Amino acid sequence: MIESDRTMELQVLQQPSFSLKACWDNISVEYCCLDEVGEFDFAMPSQAISVAFLPHERVTWSVDGNQSQSTPLPPGSVFIYGDRNFVWHKRERESEYVNILLDQKFLAQVALESSLSAPVELQHRVIFLDSTILYIAQMFKLELLNGSVAGKLYVESLRNLLAVHLLRNYNFTVAKPVLVNGALDAFKLNKVKDLIEDQLHEDLSIADMAAVVHMSQFHFARAFKTATGTSPHRYLILRRMERAKILLKVTKMSIAQIAYGLGFANQSHFIAQFRKAFGTTPKNYRDSF
């Protein structure tokens, strides 16, 4: 495992500087690999969250124009900039990181709907470890590298997880969550399931599903998982896979046609999801009949 991690790190370092960026509803994400080293002044965006993937023996930085300081930077270090002015001054090796910027009005709305905290004022913290934020950053990195193939529902799930995690753990004002009446009874659940079946090929969002049963997307996501045992995104993928099995068995449609017809961005993503769900490829499944 250690040797594999070192190999991946070397592969990253052999690449020239580049960045990938994508914007979705209420969130923007940037993945960067920078080969720039030495002394420079680079201000990070306020209210952003960053995760640095590569370790550094020493980096130099300052906050709000105060005296600069030099510290080690462990791999997976997290930064929450809040409204402070954070400036990088010196790096002695290449960098790989993800920057995430959540819309502040959206974050306040999450707090209101989830009864988590009000007002929203995220703590300024730098160079600390948080496994949840690191996981979310890694998933966004893969999504950008893969050309955003997973769709809105997947991105929204990561966005909502990050928002709630930040409010629960890094907001100055924290209120105890309260129970909210909003269970998905059989009638409401069937309405959502009907929407999914009718629009398996669409890039559905959590907001689309929640609107059918007149719930906020955060209450809906929790209620849906309670009712079904799985997240809306995973349920949608599984229903697409079940439909794919039928199409593979009873039609002569190509695998590519089935993939695109079920809303997948490309055939490779479809095959990967099919293998994950059933332990075999679409072709092997079709050939078994």
RACOR-V283838 format. One record per residue. N is the residue number from 0. D_CENTER is the distance of its C-alpha to the mean C-alpha in Angstrom with 1 decimal. Layout:
# RACOR-V283838
n=N d_center=D_CENTER
n=N d_center=D_CENTER
This chain:
# RACOR-V283838
n=0 d_center=24.4
n=1 d_center=25.3
n=2 d_center=27.0
n=3 d_center=24.0
n=4 d_center=21.8
n=5 d_center=24.6
n=6 d_center=24.9
n=7 d_center=21.2
n=8 d_center=21.8
n=9 d_center=25.0
n=10 d_center=23.4
n=11 d_center=21.0
n=12 d_center=24.0
n=13 d_center=26.1
n=14 d_center=24.0
n=15 d_center=25.1
n=16 d_center=23.0
n=17 d_center=20.4
n=18 d_center=17.2
n=19 d_center=14.7
n=20 d_center=13.2
n=21 d_center=11.6
n=22 d_center=11.9
n=23 d_center=10.8
n=24 d_center=12.3
n=25 d_center=12.4
n=26 d_center=9.8
n=27 d_center=10.5
n=28 d_center=9.0
n=29 d_center=11.8
n=30 d_center=12.3
n=31 d_center=16.0
n=32 d_center=18.7
n=33 d_center=21.9
n=34 d_center=25.3
n=35 d_center=27.0
n=36 d_center=28.8
n=37 d_center=31.5
n=38 d_center=32.2
n=39 d_center=30.4
n=40 d_center=29.1
n=41 d_center=25.5
n=42 d_center=24.2
n=43 d_center=20.5
n=44 d_center=19.2
n=45 d_center=19.9
n=46 d_center=17.4
n=47 d_center=14.6
n=48 d_center=12.6
n=49 d_center=13.1
n=50 d_center=12.8
n=51 d_center=15.8
n=52 d_center=15.8
n=53 d_center=19.6
n=54 d_center=22.4
n=55 d_center=25.1
n=56 d_center=28.5
n=57 d_center=29.0
n=58 d_center=27.3
n=59 d_center=29.0
n=60 d_center=27.5
n=61 d_center=28.7
n=62 d_center=27.7
n=63 d_center=29.5
n=64 d_center=32.2
n=65 d_center=33.3
n=66 d_center=34.7
n=67 d_center=32.4
n=68 d_center=31.6
n=69 d_center=30.8
n=70 d_center=28.7
n=71 d_center=27.0
n=72 d_center=23.3
n=73 d_center=22.0
n=74 d_center=19.2
n=75 d_center=15.7
n=76 d_center=17.2
n=77 d_center=15.2
n=78 d_center=16.5
n=79 d_center=16.5
n=80 d_center=18.9
n=81 d_center=19.8
n=82 d_center=22.9
n=83 d_center=24.4
n=84 d_center=25.4
n=85 d_center=24.0
n=86 d_center=25.7
n=87 d_center=25.5
n=88 d_center=29.1
n=89 d_center=29.3
n=90 d_center=27.4
n=91 d_center=29.5
n=92 d_center=27.1
n=93 d_center=24.3
n=94 d_center=20.8
n=95 d_center=17.3
n=96 d_center=14.4
n=97 d_center=11.2
n=98 d_center=11.8
n=99 d_center=9.6
n=100 d_center=11.8
n=101 d_center=11.6
n=102 d_center=14.6
n=103 d_center=17.1
n=104 d_center=18.7
n=105 d_center=15.6
n=106 d_center=15.2
n=107 d_center=18.9
n=108 d_center=18.7
n=109 d_center=16.2
n=110 d_center=18.7
n=111 d_center=21.5
n=112 d_center=20.3
n=113 d_center=19.2
n=114 d_center=22.4
n=115 d_center=20.6
n=116 d_center=22.0
n=117 d_center=23.9
n=118 d_center=24.3
n=119 d_center=20.9
n=120 d_center=21.7
n=121 d_center=19.2
n=122 d_center=21.1
n=123 d_center=21.5
n=124 d_center=20.7
n=125 d_center=20.6
n=126 d_center=20.5
n=127 d_center=19.5
n=128 d_center=17.5
n=129 d_center=14.8
n=130 d_center=13.4
n=131 d_center=10.6
n=132 d_center=9.4
n=133 d_center=10.2
n=134 d_center=8.3
n=135 d_center=4.9
n=136 d_center=6.5
n=137 d_center=7.9
n=138 d_center=5.3
n=139 d_center=4.6
n=140 d_center=8.4
n=141 d_center=9.2
n=142 d_center=7.9
n=143 d_center=10.0
n=144 d_center=12.7
n=145 d_center=13.0
n=146 d_center=13.5
n=147 d_center=10.7
n=148 d_center=12.4
n=149 d_center=10.2
n=150 d_center=10.9
n=151 d_center=10.2
n=152 d_center=10.1
n=153 d_center=7.1
n=154 d_center=5.1
n=155 d_center=7.2
n=156 d_center=6.7
n=157 d_center=3.4
n=158 d_center=5.6
n=159 d_center=8.5
n=160 d_center=8.0
n=161 d_center=7.7
n=162 d_center=10.6
n=163 d_center=12.7
n=164 d_center=12.4
n=165 d_center=13.6
n=166 d_center=16.3
n=167 d_center=17.5
n=168 d_center=17.8
n=169 d_center=18.3
n=170 d_center=20.0
n=171 d_center=23.8
n=172 d_center=24.8
n=173 d_center=23.6
n=174 d_center=25.2
n=175 d_center=25.4
n=176 d_center=23.3
n=177 d_center=25.7
n=178 d_center=25.9
n=179 d_center=25.5
n=180 d_center=27.5
n=181 d_center=25.3
n=182 d_center=25.7
n=183 d_center=25.2
n=184 d_center=28.8
n=185 d_center=29.8
n=186 d_center=30.6
n=187 d_center=27.2
n=188 d_center=25.4
n=189 d_center=27.5
n=190 d_center=26.9
n=191 d_center=23.1
n=192 d_center=23.9
n=193 d_center=26.4
n=194 d_center=23.9
n=195 d_center=21.6
n=196 d_center=24.6
n=197 d_center=26.0
n=198 d_center=22.9
n=199 d_center=21.3
n=200 d_center=21.4
n=201 d_center=19.6
n=202 d_center=16.0
n=203 d_center=16.0
n=204 d_center=13.8
n=205 d_center=13.9
n=206 d_center=16.3
n=207 d_center=18.5
n=208 d_center=19.0
n=209 d_center=19.5
n=210 d_center=22.0
n=211 d_center=24.2
n=212 d_center=24.9
n=213 d_center=24.9
n=214 d_center=22.4
n=215 d_center=19.6
n=216 d_center=16.2
n=217 d_center=15.5
n=218 d_center=18.9
n=219 d_center=18.4
n=220 d_center=15.3
n=221 d_center=17.2
n=222 d_center=20.4
n=223 d_center=19.2
n=224 d_center=18.0
n=225 d_center=21.3
n=226 d_center=23.3
n=227 d_center=21.9
n=228 d_center=20.5
n=229 d_center=17.1
n=230 d_center=14.0
n=231 d_center=14.5
n=232 d_center=12.1
n=233 d_center=14.0
n=234 d_center=17.2
n=235 d_center=16.9
n=236 d_center=16.4
n=237 d_center=19.3
n=238 d_center=21.5
n=239 d_center=20.9
n=240 d_center=22.0
n=241 d_center=25.0
n=242 d_center=26.0
n=243 d_center=25.7
n=244 d_center=28.1
n=245 d_center=30.6
n=246 d_center=30.5
n=247 d_center=30.9
n=248 d_center=33.9
n=249 d_center=35.8
n=250 d_center=35.1
n=251 d_center=35.7
n=252 d_center=32.6
n=253 d_center=31.0
n=254 d_center=27.8
n=255 d_center=26.4
n=256 d_center=27.7
n=257 d_center=26.2
n=258 d_center=22.8
n=259 d_center=22.9
n=260 d_center=24.7
n=261 d_center=21.9
n=262 d_center=19.3
n=263 d_center=17.9
n=264 d_center=17.4
n=265 d_center=19.6
n=266 d_center=21.8
n=267 d_center=20.1
n=268 d_center=16.9
n=269 d_center=19.2
n=270 d_center=21.3
n=271 d_center=18.6
n=272 d_center=17.4
n=273 d_center=21.2
n=274 d_center=22.0
n=275 d_center=19.3
n=276 d_center=20.7
n=277 d_center=24.4
n=278 d_center=25.0
n=279 d_center=26.6
n=280 d_center=26.2
n=281 d_center=27.1
n=282 d_center=30.2
n=283 d_center=31.4
n=284 d_center=30.9
n=285 d_center=32.9
n=286 d_center=35.6
n=287 d_center=36.1
n=288 d_center=37.9
